[in-house]
Amino acid sequence: MADAGEGAPAEQKKIVHTYPLVKNSDMPEEMKQEAIDMVVTACEKFASNNEAAAKMIKDQMDKKFGPPFHVVVGEGYGFEISYECLNLLYMFFGGNVAVIIWKC
């Protein structure tokens, strides 16, 4: 008899990032760093409530850099957006939580 493990695909290891991982951004460096700090704070404060985290990030971005910013926080979504140049940040935090911030 063959081993149960023979012929089975190798287990894929899931990579969990516990630090902010910026995938795409065209924000100026200072603005980007402030936005990352806001995301980290909001995602830690509202770890189980993505909607509240998104609202907190949006309110702070609107206050600091002027409206209208849009924010999506969640897992397993795709997007295609039009945005104002120099106002986009797409990042991951805490593993698989994706955050996109843009102004239009």
Protein Blocks (a to p, Z undefined) as FASTA:
>chain_A
ZZfkgopacdddddddfbdcdfbdcbdfklmmmmmmmmmmmmmmmmmlmklmmmmmmmmm
mmmnopaddddddehiaddddddehiaccddeehjaccddddZZ
